[in-house]
């Protein structure tokens, strides 16, 4: 009988550990999703800034070589 109680207690402990791991994994998944979203936003801003710089430089080059300069 005592062995059965120990077995049940051991199983309950393992179940509690597994539940805690699931909570930790959900939290980690949420943090990873936030990090990916931040990375996507950052990449979009960098690409937008690069395009703006390319347009600015392109306008400068065109004005330098313009026959109406």
Secondary structure, DSSP 8 states (H G I E B T S, - for coil): -HHHHHHHHHHHHHHHHHHHHHHHHHHHHHHHHHHHHHHHHHHHHHHHHHHHHHHHHHHHHHHHH-TT-
